[in-house]
Amino acid sequence: MSKEYTINELSEFLRARNLAVSGSKSELILRLEDFDSNIWNVIAIERGVAQESERQRRDGEEEEGTRQPLRDVRPMEEEM
């Protein structure tokens, strides 16, 4: 699971935990695993929550976009 992340993503995870961000991808992975042996589950949960929040935000915008436009309710002028 750890290999699927980019160096930039790993660096973000490290920064969030106030850990050093220098080194090879393998070193970054080891640093995270040394910090917390359950790190990949923690990150999956964090990302899942973030993705769910993003999905809810997008869904809310889509719902707003599907609302019916307001109709003009002014009385029609009668023809003479």
PDB file of N, CA, C and O in Angstrom:
ATOM      1  N   MET A   1       0.819  -1.188   0.000  1.00  0.00           N
ATOM      2  CA  MET A   1       0.000   0.000   0.000  1.00  0.00           C
ATOM      3  C   MET A   1       0.867   1.257   0.000  1.00  0.00           C
ATOM      4  O   MET A   1       0.523   2.241  -0.655  1.00  0.00           O
ATOM      5  N   SER A   2       1.947   1.238   0.700  1.00  0.00           N
ATOM      6  CA  SER A   2       2.793   2.418   0.816  1.00  0.00           C
ATOM      7  C   SER A   2       3.437   2.813  -0.502  1.00  0.00           C
ATOM      8  O   SER A   2       3.713   3.992  -0.723  1.00  0.00           O
ATOM      9  N   LYS A   3       3.678   1.859  -1.371  1.00  0.00           N
ATOM     10  CA  LYS A   3       4.362   2.141  -2.642  1.00  0.00           C
ATOM     11  C   LYS A   3       3.482   2.906  -3.623  1.00  0.00           C
ATOM     12  O   LYS A   3       3.991   3.493  -4.579  1.00  0.00           O
ATOM     13  N   GLU A   4       2.168   2.908  -3.400  1.00  0.00           N
ATOM     14  CA  GLU A   4       1.267   3.587  -4.332  1.00  0.00           C
ATOM     15  C   GLU A   4       1.297   5.108  -4.197  1.00  0.00           C
ATOM     16  O   GLU A   4       0.802   5.815  -5.075  1.00  0.00           O
ATOM     17  N   TYR A   5       1.867   5.610  -3.122  1.00  0.00           N
ATOM     18  CA  TYR A   5       1.925   7.047  -2.909  1.00  0.00           C
ATOM     19  C   TYR A   5       3.164   7.643  -3.574  1.00  0.00           C
ATOM     20  O   TYR A   5       4.215   7.007  -3.655  1.00  0.00           O
ATOM     21  N   THR A   6       3.014   8.876  -4.044  1.00  0.00           N
ATOM     22  CA  THR A   6       4.146   9.574  -4.644  1.00  0.00           C
ATOM     23  C   THR A   6       5.024  10.155  -3.540  1.00  0.00           C
ATOM     24  O   THR A   6       4.619  10.221  -2.380  1.00  0.00           O
ATOM     25  N   ILE A   7       6.218  10.570  -3.913  1.00  0.00           N
ATOM     26  CA  ILE A   7       7.119  11.198  -2.949  1.00  0.00           C
ATOM     27  C   ILE A   7       6.471  12.460  -2.378  1.00  0.00           C
ATOM     28  O   ILE A   7       6.585  12.732  -1.183  1.00  0.00           O
ATOM     29  N   ASN A   8       5.795  13.225  -3.226  1.00  0.00           N
ATOM     30  CA  ASN A   8       5.116  14.439  -2.743  1.00  0.00           C
ATOM     31  C   ASN A   8       4.046  14.106  -1.712  1.00  0.00           C
ATOM     32  O   ASN A   8       3.928  14.793  -0.698  1.00  0.00           O
ATOM     33  N   GLU A   9       3.263  13.052  -1.962  1.00  0.00           N
ATOM     34  CA  GLU A   9       2.235  12.658  -0.996  1.00  0.00           C
ATOM     35  C   GLU A   9       2.865  12.196   0.315  1.00  0.00           C
ATOM     36  O   GLU A   9       2.401  12.556   1.396  1.00  0.00           O
ATOM     37  N   LEU A  10       3.928  11.392   0.208  1.00  0.00           N
ATOM     38  CA  LEU A  10       4.619  10.922   1.404  1.00  0.00           C
ATOM     39  C   LEU A  10       5.173  12.112   2.197  1.00  0.00           C
ATOM     40  O   LEU A  10       5.120  12.134   3.427  1.00  0.00           O
ATOM     41  N   SER A  11       5.700  13.092   1.471  1.00  0.00           N
ATOM     42  CA  SER A  11       6.231  14.291   2.129  1.00  0.00           C
ATOM     43  C   SER A  11       5.119  15.038   2.869  1.00  0.00           C
ATOM     44  O   SER A  11       5.334  15.541   3.972  1.00  0.00           O
ATOM     45  N   GLU A  12       3.937  15.109   2.265  1.00  0.00           N
ATOM     46  CA  GLU A  12       2.794  15.755   2.918  1.00  0.00           C
ATOM     47  C   GLU A  12       2.448  15.029   4.218  1.00  0.00           C
ATOM     48  O   GLU A  12       2.200  15.664   5.243  1.00  0.00           O
ATOM     49  N   PHE A  13       2.431  13.688   4.167  1.00  0.00           N
ATOM     50  CA  PHE A  13       2.113  12.899   5.358  1.00  0.00           C
ATOM     51  C   PHE A  13       3.146  13.160   6.453  1.00  0.00           C
ATOM     52  O   PHE A  13       2.808  13.279   7.630  1.00  0.00           O
ATOM     53  N   LEU A  14       4.407  13.245   6.041  1.00  0.00           N
ATOM     54  CA  LEU A  14       5.480  13.499   7.003  1.00  0.00           C
ATOM     55  C   LEU A  14       5.358  14.894   7.612  1.00  0.00           C
ATOM     56  O   LEU A  14       5.480  15.055   8.827  1.00  0.00           O
ATOM     57  N   ARG A  15       5.119  15.898   6.775  1.00  0.00           N
ATOM     58  CA  ARG A  15       4.969  17.270   7.267  1.00  0.00           C
ATOM     59  C   ARG A  15       3.819  17.372   8.269  1.00  0.00           C
ATOM     60  O   ARG A  15       3.922  18.061   9.284  1.00  0.00           O
ATOM     61  N   ALA A  16       2.731  16.680   7.968  1.00  0.00           N
ATOM     62  CA  ALA A  16       1.559  16.713   8.845  1.00  0.00           C
ATOM     63  C   ALA A  16       1.886  16.156  10.230  1.00  0.00           C
ATOM     64  O   ALA A  16       1.197  16.442  11.209  1.00  0.00           O
ATOM     65  N   ARG A  17       2.947  15.360  10.290  1.00  0.00           N
ATOM     66  CA  ARG A  17       3.355  14.747  11.559  1.00  0.00           C
ATOM     67  C   ARG A  17       4.648  15.355  12.094  1.00  0.00           C
ATOM     68  O   ARG A  17       5.268  14.820  13.013  1.00  0.00           O
ATOM     69  N   ASN A  18       5.043  16.482  11.503  1.00  0.00           N
ATOM     70  CA  ASN A  18       6.270  17.198  11.905  1.00  0.00           C
ATOM     71  C   ASN A  18       7.509  16.305  11.835  1.00  0.00           C
ATOM     72  O   ASN A  18       8.367  16.347  12.717  1.00  0.00           O
ATOM     73  N   LEU A  19       7.591  15.506  10.786  1.00  0.00           N
ATOM     74  CA  LEU A  19       8.743  14.644  10.564  1.00  0.00           C
ATOM     75  C   LEU A  19       9.551  15.161   9.381  1.00  0.00           C
ATOM     76  O   LEU A  19       9.031  15.882   8.529  1.00  0.00           O
ATOM     77  N   ALA A  20      10.830  14.785   9.337  1.00  0.00           N
ATOM     78  CA  ALA A  20      11.711  15.211   8.242  1.00  0.00           C
ATOM     79  C   ALA A  20      11.184  14.672   6.912  1.00  0.00           C
ATOM     80  O   ALA A  20      10.649  13.565   6.851  1.00  0.00           O
ATOM     81  N   VAL A  21      11.338  15.460   5.854  1.00  0.00           N
ATOM     82  CA  VAL A  21      10.816  15.075   4.538  1.00  0.00           C
ATOM     83  C   VAL A  21      11.915  14.761   3.531  1.00  0.00           C
ATOM     84  O   VAL A  21      11.623  14.496   2.365  1.00  0.00           O
ATOM     85  N   SER A  22      13.175  14.787   3.961  1.00  0.00           N
ATOM     86  CA  SER A  22      14.269  14.500   3.035  1.00  0.00           C
ATOM     87  C   SER A  22      14.538  13.003   2.977  1.00  0.00           C
ATOM     88  O   SER A  22      14.278  12.267   3.929  1.00  0.00           O
ATOM     89  N   GLY A  23      15.067  12.571   1.830  1.00  0.00           N
ATOM     90  CA  GLY A  23      15.435  11.170   1.672  1.00  0.00           C
ATOM     91  C   GLY A  23      14.738  10.540   0.486  1.00  0.00           C
ATOM     92  O   GLY A  23      13.921  11.166  -0.189  1.00  0.00           O
ATOM     93  N   SER A  24      15.083   9.285   0.248  1.00  0.00           N
ATOM     94  CA  SER A  24      14.483   8.541  -0.863  1.00  0.00           C
ATOM     95  C   SER A  24      13.059   8.118  -0.495  1.00  0.00           C
ATOM     96  O   SER A  24      12.645   8.226   0.660  1.00  0.00           O
ATOM     97  N   LYS A  25      12.338   7.648  -1.472  1.00  0.00           N
ATOM     98  CA  LYS A  25      10.973   7.193  -1.229  1.00  0.00           C
ATOM     99  C   LYS A  25      10.964   6.097  -0.164  1.00  0.00           C
ATOM    100  O   LYS A  25      10.111   6.105   0.724  1.00  0.00           O
ATOM    101  N   SER A  26      11.885   5.176  -0.244  1.00  0.00           N
ATOM    102  CA  SER A  26      11.969   4.097   0.746  1.00  0.00           C
ATOM    103  C   SER A  26      12.217   4.644   2.144  1.00  0.00           C
ATOM    104  O   SER A  26      11.639   4.158   3.116  1.00  0.00           O
ATOM    105  N   GLU A  27      13.077   5.657   2.248  1.00  0.00           N
ATOM    106  CA  GLU A  27      13.367   6.266   3.545  1.00  0.00           C
ATOM    107  C   GLU A  27      12.130   6.978   4.112  1.00  0.00           C
ATOM    108  O   GLU A  27      11.863   6.924   5.312  1.00  0.00           O
ATOM    109  N   LEU A  28      11.387   7.643   3.226  1.00  0.00           N
ATOM    110  CA  LEU A  28      10.169   8.327   3.681  1.00  0.00           C
ATOM    111  C   LEU A  28       9.159   7.315   4.207  1.00  0.00           C
ATOM    112  O   LEU A  28       8.535   7.529   5.246  1.00  0.00           O
ATOM    113  N   ILE A  29       9.007   6.226   3.491  1.00  0.00           N
ATOM    114  CA  ILE A  29       8.084   5.163   3.907  1.00  0.00           C
ATOM    115  C   ILE A  29       8.506   4.603   5.265  1.00  0.00           C
ATOM    116  O   ILE A  29       7.680   4.457   6.165  1.00  0.00           O
ATOM    117  N   LEU A  30       9.796   4.291   5.408  1.00  0.00           N
ATOM    118  CA  LEU A  30      10.299   3.762   6.682  1.00  0.00           C
ATOM    119  C   LEU A  30      10.096   4.745   7.828  1.00  0.00           C
ATOM    120  O   LEU A  30       9.751   4.348   8.941  1.00  0.00           O
ATOM    121  N   ARG A  31      10.311   6.036   7.549  1.00  0.00           N
ATOM    122  CA  ARG A  31      10.138   7.059   8.582  1.00  0.00           C
ATOM    123  C   ARG A  31       8.688   7.094   9.061  1.00  0.00           C
ATOM    124  O   ARG A  31       8.422   7.202  10.258  1.00  0.00           O
ATOM    125  N   LEU A  32       7.761   7.003   8.117  1.00  0.00           N
ATOM    126  CA  LEU A  32       6.344   6.979   8.493  1.00  0.00           C
ATOM    127  C   LEU A  32       6.005   5.715   9.280  1.00  0.00           C
ATOM    128  O   LEU A  32       5.283   5.771  10.275  1.00  0.00           O
ATOM    129  N   GLU A  33       6.527   4.584   8.833  1.00  0.00           N
ATOM    130  CA  GLU A  33       6.246   3.320   9.514  1.00  0.00           C
ATOM    131  C   GLU A  33       6.884   3.275  10.899  1.00  0.00           C
ATOM    132  O   GLU A  33       6.324   2.681  11.820  1.00  0.00           O
ATOM    133  N   ASP A  34       8.057   3.901  11.050  1.00  0.00           N
ATOM    134  CA  ASP A  34       8.690   3.979  12.371  1.00  0.00           C
ATOM    135  C   ASP A  34       7.872   4.876  13.308  1.00  0.00           C
ATOM    136  O   ASP A  34       7.790   4.627  14.510  1.00  0.00           O
ATOM    137  N   PHE A  35       7.286   5.896  12.749  1.00  0.00           N
ATOM    138  CA  PHE A  35       6.474   6.823  13.531  1.00  0.00           C
ATOM    139  C   PHE A  35       5.214   6.126  14.055  1.00  0.00           C
ATOM    140  O   PHE A  35       4.835   6.294  15.214  1.00  0.00           O
ATOM    141  N   ASP A  36       4.570   5.335  13.174  1.00  0.00           N
ATOM    142  CA  ASP A  36       3.329   4.643  13.556  1.00  0.00           C
ATOM    143  C   ASP A  36       3.224   3.368  12.726  1.00  0.00           C
ATOM    144  O   ASP A  36       3.110   3.429  11.502  1.00  0.00           O
ATOM    145  N   SER A  37       3.263   2.219  13.386  1.00  0.00           N
ATOM    146  CA  SER A  37       3.217   0.945  12.660  1.00  0.00           C
ATOM    147  C   SER A  37       1.890   0.744  11.938  1.00  0.00           C
ATOM    148  O   SER A  37       1.788  -0.104  11.052  1.00  0.00           O
ATOM    149  N   ASN A  38       0.893   1.503  12.304  1.00  0.00           N
ATOM    150  CA  ASN A  38      -0.429   1.406  11.690  1.00  0.00           C
ATOM    151  C   ASN A  38      -0.686   2.575  10.736  1.00  0.00           C
ATOM    152  O   ASN A  38      -1.836   2.881  10.423  1.00  0.00           O
ATOM    153  N   ILE A  39       0.375   3.221  10.280  1.00  0.00           N
ATOM    154  CA  ILE A  39       0.269   4.477   9.530  1.00  0.00           C
ATOM    155  C   ILE A  39      -0.589   4.372   8.276  1.00  0.00           C
ATOM    156  O   ILE A  39      -1.323   5.308   7.961  1.00  0.00           O
ATOM    157  N   TRP A  40      -0.518   3.261   7.557  1.00  0.00           N
ATOM    158  CA  TRP A  40      -1.242   3.167   6.279  1.00  0.00           C
ATOM    159  C   TRP A  40      -2.747   3.088   6.508  1.00  0.00           C
ATOM    160  O   TRP A  40      -3.527   3.588   5.699  1.00  0.00           O
ATOM    161  N   ASN A  41      -3.151   2.469   7.597  1.00  0.00           N
ATOM    162  CA  ASN A  41      -4.577   2.476   7.938  1.00  0.00           C
ATOM    163  C   ASN A  41      -5.016   3.872   8.355  1.00  0.00           C
ATOM    164  O   ASN A  41      -6.095   4.330   7.980  1.00  0.00           O
ATOM    165  N   VAL A  42      -4.177   4.541   9.130  1.00  0.00           N
ATOM    166  CA  VAL A  42      -4.486   5.906   9.569  1.00  0.00           C
ATOM    167  C   VAL A  42      -4.634   6.822   8.359  1.00  0.00           C
ATOM    168  O   VAL A  42      -5.587   7.596   8.273  1.00  0.00           O
ATOM    169  N   ILE A  43      -3.694   6.732   7.430  1.00  0.00           N
ATOM    170  CA  ILE A  43      -3.729   7.581   6.228  1.00  0.00           C
ATOM    171  C   ILE A  43      -4.946   7.241   5.376  1.00  0.00           C
ATOM    172  O   ILE A  43      -5.595   8.135   4.835  1.00  0.00           O
ATOM    173  N   ALA A  44      -5.258   5.955   5.256  1.00  0.00           N
ATOM    174  CA  ALA A  44      -6.429   5.545   4.467  1.00  0.00           C
ATOM    175  C   ALA A  44      -7.697   6.145   5.065  1.00  0.00           C
ATOM    176  O   ALA A  44      -8.578   6.612   4.342  1.00  0.00           O
ATOM    177  N   ILE A  45      -7.777   6.126   6.384  1.00  0.00           N
ATOM    178  CA  ILE A  45      -8.951   6.711   7.051  1.00  0.00           C
ATOM    179  C   ILE A  45      -8.975   8.220   6.825  1.00  0.00           C
ATOM    180  O   ILE A  45     -10.016   8.782   6.487  1.00  0.00           O
ATOM    181  N   GLU A  46      -7.828   8.877   7.011  1.00  0.00           N
ATOM    182  CA  GLU A  46      -7.761  10.329   6.797  1.00  0.00           C
ATOM    183  C   GLU A  46      -8.163  10.676   5.367  1.00  0.00           C
ATOM    184  O   GLU A  46      -8.953  11.594   5.146  1.00  0.00           O
ATOM    185  N   ARG A  47      -7.628   9.956   4.414  1.00  0.00           N
ATOM    186  CA  ARG A  47      -7.941  10.239   3.011  1.00  0.00           C
ATOM    187  C   ARG A  47      -9.383   9.888   2.695  1.00  0.00           C
ATOM    188  O   ARG A  47     -10.030  10.576   1.905  1.00  0.00           O
ATOM    189  N   GLY A  48      -9.888   8.836   3.296  1.00  0.00           N
ATOM    190  CA  GLY A  48     -11.288   8.459   3.090  1.00  0.00           C
ATOM    191  C   GLY A  48     -12.225   9.527   3.590  1.00  0.00           C
ATOM    192  O   GLY A  48     -13.216   9.850   2.935  1.00  0.00           O
ATOM    193  N   VAL A  49     -11.915  10.081   4.755  1.00  0.00           N
ATOM    194  CA  VAL A  49     -12.732  11.154   5.314  1.00  0.00           C
ATOM    195  C   VAL A  49     -12.638  12.381   4.423  1.00  0.00           C
ATOM    196  O   VAL A  49     -13.649  13.026   4.148  1.00  0.00           O
ATOM    197  N   ALA A  50     -11.438  12.707   3.971  1.00  0.00           N
ATOM    198  CA  ALA A  50     -11.258  13.867   3.094  1.00  0.00           C
ATOM    199  C   ALA A  50     -11.986  13.651   1.773  1.00  0.00           C
ATOM    200  O   ALA A  50     -12.631  14.566   1.262  1.00  0.00           O
ATOM    201  N   GLN A  51     -11.885  12.443   1.218  1.00  0.00           N
ATOM    202  CA  GLN A  51     -12.562  12.165  -0.051  1.00  0.00           C
ATOM    203  C   GLN A  51     -14.069  12.202   0.127  1.00  0.00           C
ATOM    204  O   GLN A  51     -14.783  12.698  -0.745  1.00  0.00           O
ATOM    205  N   GLU A  52     -14.567  11.681   1.255  1.00  0.00           N
ATOM    206  CA  GLU A  52     -15.999  11.701   1.511  1.00  0.00           C
ATOM    207  C   GLU A  52     -16.495  13.137   1.651  1.00  0.00           C
ATOM    208  O   GLU A  52     -17.564  13.474   1.143  1.00  0.00           O
ATOM    209  N   SER A  53     -15.732  13.983   2.333  1.00  0.00           N
ATOM    210  CA  SER A  53     -16.105  15.384   2.476  1.00  0.00           C
ATOM    211  C   SER A  53     -16.143  16.069   1.113  1.00  0.00           C
ATOM    212  O   SER A  53     -17.062  16.835   0.823  1.00  0.00           O
ATOM    213  N   GLU A  54     -15.161  15.794   0.296  1.00  0.00           N
ATOM    214  CA  GLU A  54     -15.111  16.366  -1.055  1.00  0.00           C
ATOM    215  C   GLU A  54     -16.294  15.871  -1.883  1.00  0.00           C
ATOM    216  O   GLU A  54     -16.915  16.645  -2.611  1.00  0.00           O
ATOM    217  N   ARG A  55     -16.603  14.587  -1.772  1.00  0.00           N
ATOM    218  CA  ARG A  55     -17.724  14.014  -2.517  1.00  0.00           C
ATOM    219  C   ARG A  55     -19.029  14.668  -2.073  1.00  0.00           C
ATOM    220  O   ARG A  55     -19.865  15.001  -2.912  1.00  0.00           O
ATOM    221  N   GLN A  56     -19.217  14.854  -0.770  1.00  0.00           N
ATOM    222  CA  GLN A  56     -20.429  15.496  -0.271  1.00  0.00           C
ATOM    223  C   GLN A  56     -20.521  16.933  -0.765  1.00  0.00           C
ATOM    224  O   GLN A  56     -21.602  17.397  -1.128  1.00  0.00           O
ATOM    225  N   ARG A  57     -19.403  17.634  -0.783  1.00  0.00           N
ATOM    226  CA  ARG A  57     -19.404  19.012  -1.273  1.00  0.00           C
ATOM    227  C   ARG A  57     -19.807  19.047  -2.746  1.00  0.00           C
ATOM    228  O   ARG A  57     -20.642  19.856  -3.151  1.00  0.00           O
ATOM    229  N   ARG A  58     -19.199  18.151  -3.551  1.00  0.00           N
ATOM    230  CA  ARG A  58     -19.535  18.085  -4.980  1.00  0.00           C
ATOM    231  C   ARG A  58     -20.994  17.716  -5.183  1.00  0.00           C
ATOM    232  O   ARG A  58     -21.678  18.302  -6.022  1.00  0.00           O
ATOM    233  N   ASP A  59     -21.475  16.734  -4.406  1.00  0.00           N
ATOM    234  CA  ASP A  59     -22.871  16.316  -4.538  1.00  0.00           C
ATOM    235  C   ASP A  59     -23.807  17.466  -4.208  1.00  0.00           C
ATOM    236  O   ASP A  59     -24.838  17.630  -4.861  1.00  0.00           O
ATOM    237  N   GLY A  60     -23.466  18.261  -3.209  1.00  0.00           N
ATOM    238  CA  GLY A  60     -24.273  19.422  -2.851  1.00  0.00           C
ATOM    239  C   GLY A  60     -24.333  20.425  -3.974  1.00  0.00           C
ATOM    240  O   GLY A  60     -25.384  21.011  -4.234  1.00  0.00           O
ATOM    241  N   GLU A  61     -23.203  20.632  -4.651  1.00  0.00           N
ATOM    242  CA  GLU A  61     -23.179  21.561  -5.779  1.00  0.00           C
ATOM    243  C   GLU A  61     -24.009  21.028  -6.928  1.00  0.00           C
ATOM    244  O   GLU A  61     -24.709  21.786  -7.599  1.00  0.00           O
ATOM    245  N   GLU A  62     -23.933  19.704  -7.161  1.00  0.00           N
ATOM    246  CA  GLU A  62     -24.708  19.116  -8.250  1.00  0.00           C
ATOM    247  C   GLU A  62     -26.193  19.221  -7.962  1.00  0.00           C
ATOM    248  O   GLU A  62     -26.983  19.506  -8.862  1.00  0.00           O
ATOM    249  N   GLU A  63     -26.583  18.990  -6.701  1.00  0.00           N
ATOM    250  CA  GLU A  63     -27.991  19.100  -6.344  1.00  0.00           C
ATOM    251  C   GLU A  63     -28.492  20.517  -6.575  1.00  0.00           C
ATOM    252  O   GLU A  63     -29.602  20.712  -7.068  1.00  0.00           O
ATOM    253  N   GLU A  64     -27.679  21.508  -6.220  1.00  0.00           N
ATOM    254  CA  GLU A  64     -28.072  22.890  -6.443  1.00  0.00           C
ATOM    255  C   GLU A  64     -28.247  23.151  -7.929  1.00  0.00           C
ATOM    256  O   GLU A  64     -29.133  23.909  -8.323  1.00  0.00           O
ATOM    257  N   GLY A  65     -27.420  22.538  -8.752  1.00  0.00           N
ATOM    258  CA  GLY A  65     -27.495  22.725 -10.194  1.00  0.00           C
ATOM    259  C   GLY A  65     -28.722  22.089 -10.818  1.00  0.00           C
ATOM    260  O   GLY A  65     -29.105  22.454 -11.929  1.00  0.00           O
ATOM    261  N   THR A  66     -29.348  21.143 -10.125  1.00  0.00           N
ATOM    262  CA  THR A  66     -30.508  20.459 -10.691  1.00  0.00           C
ATOM    263  C   THR A  66     -31.827  21.072 -10.255  1.00  0.00           C
ATOM    264  O   THR A  66     -32.895  20.607 -10.652  1.00  0.00           O
ATOM    265  N   ARG A  67     -31.755  22.103  -9.448  1.00  0.00           N
ATOM    266  CA  ARG A  67     -32.988  22.749  -9.023  1.00  0.00           C
ATOM    267  C   ARG A  67     -33.674  23.387 -10.217  1.00  0.00           C
ATOM    268  O   ARG A  67     -33.024  23.856 -11.151  1.00  0.00           O
ATOM    269  N   GLN A  68     -34.992  23.396 -10.170  1.00  0.00           N
ATOM    270  CA  GLN A  68     -35.770  24.018 -11.224  1.00  0.00           C
ATOM    271  C   GLN A  68     -35.619  25.531 -11.132  1.00  0.00           C
ATOM    272  O   GLN A  68     -35.629  26.083 -10.032  1.00  0.00           O
ATOM    273  N   PRO A  69     -35.480  26.201 -12.256  1.00  0.00           N
ATOM    274  CA  PRO A  69     -35.395  27.660 -12.200  1.00  0.00           C
ATOM    275  C   PRO A  69     -36.731  28.240 -11.736  1.00  0.00           C
ATOM    276  O   PRO A  69     -37.789  27.636 -11.919  1.00  0.00           O
ATOM    277  N   LEU A  70     -36.656  29.408 -11.141  1.00  0.00           N
ATOM    278  CA  LEU A  70     -37.878  30.065 -10.694  1.00  0.00           C
ATOM    279  C   LEU A  70     -38.708  30.463 -11.910  1.00  0.00           C
ATOM    280  O   LEU A  70     -38.189  30.932 -12.923  1.00  0.00           O
ATOM    281  N   ARG A  71     -40.000  30.260 -11.772  1.00  0.00           N
ATOM    282  CA  ARG A  71     -40.897  30.628 -12.867  1.00  0.00           C
ATOM    283  C   ARG A  71     -41.369  32.056 -12.671  1.00  0.00           C
ATOM    284  O   ARG A  71     -41.474  32.555 -11.550  1.00  0.00           O
ATOM    285  N   ASP A  72     -41.644  32.685 -13.774  1.00  0.00           N
ATOM    286  CA  ASP A  72     -42.198  34.034 -13.725  1.00  0.00           C
ATOM    287  C   ASP A  72     -43.679  33.902 -13.357  1.00  0.00           C
ATOM    288  O   ASP A  72     -44.452  33.306 -14.106  1.00  0.00           O
ATOM    289  N   VAL A  73     -44.066  34.443 -12.231  1.00  0.00           N
ATOM    290  CA  VAL A  73     -45.442  34.283 -11.757  1.00  0.00           C
ATOM    291  C   VAL A  73     -46.263  35.561 -11.910  1.00  0.00           C
ATOM    292  O   VAL A  73     -47.360  35.667 -11.362  1.00  0.00           O
ATOM    293  N   ARG A  74     -45.737  36.517 -12.646  1.00  0.00           N
ATOM    294  CA  ARG A  74     -46.509  37.742 -12.871  1.00  0.00           C
ATOM    295  C   ARG A  74     -47.722  37.410 -13.741  1.00  0.00           C
ATOM    296  O   ARG A  74     -47.635  36.574 -14.640  1.00  0.00           O
ATOM    297  N   PRO A  75     -48.828  38.052 -13.476  1.00  0.00           N
ATOM    298  CA  PRO A  75     -50.022  37.775 -14.295  1.00  0.00           C
ATOM    299  C   PRO A  75     -49.777  38.199 -15.740  1.00  0.00           C
ATOM    300  O   PRO A  75     -49.145  39.219 -16.015  1.00  0.00           O
ATOM    301  N   MET A  76     -50.289  37.399 -16.632  1.00  0.00           N
ATOM    302  CA  MET A  76     -50.156  37.698 -18.058  1.00  0.00           C
ATOM    303  C   MET A  76     -51.103  38.831 -18.425  1.00  0.00           C
ATOM    304  O   MET A  76     -52.211  38.926 -17.897  1.00  0.00           O
ATOM    305  N   GLU A  77     -50.657  39.680 -19.329  1.00  0.00           N
ATOM    306  CA  GLU A  77     -51.520  40.760 -19.779  1.00  0.00           C
ATOM    307  C   GLU A  77     -52.593  40.189 -20.697  1.00  0.00           C
ATOM    308  O   GLU A  77     -52.318  39.346 -21.550  1.00  0.00           O
ATOM    309  N   GLU A  78     -53.804  40.659 -20.507  1.00  0.00           N
ATOM    310  CA  GLU A  78     -54.889  40.173 -21.343  1.00  0.00           C
ATOM    311  C   GLU A  78     -54.841  40.863 -22.685  1.00  0.00           C
ATOM    312  O   GLU A  78     -54.534  42.050 -22.793  1.00  0.00           O
ATOM    313  N   GLU A  79     -55.157  40.076 -23.715  1.00  0.00           N
ATOM    314  CA  GLU A  79     -55.199  40.649 -25.051  1.00  0.00           C
ATOM    315  C   GLU A  79     -56.509  41.379 -25.252  1.00  0.00           C
ATOM    316  O   GLU A  79     -57.543  40.906 -24.779  1.00  0.00           O
ATOM    317  N   MET A  80     -56.508  42.513 -25.934  1.00  0.00           N
ATOM    318  CA  MET A  80     -57.743  43.254 -26.172  1.00  0.00           C
ATOM    319  C   MET A  80     -58.121  43.187 -27.596  1.00  0.00           C
ATOM    320  O   MET A  80     -59.140  43.754 -27.991  1.00  0.00           O
TER     321      MET A  80
END
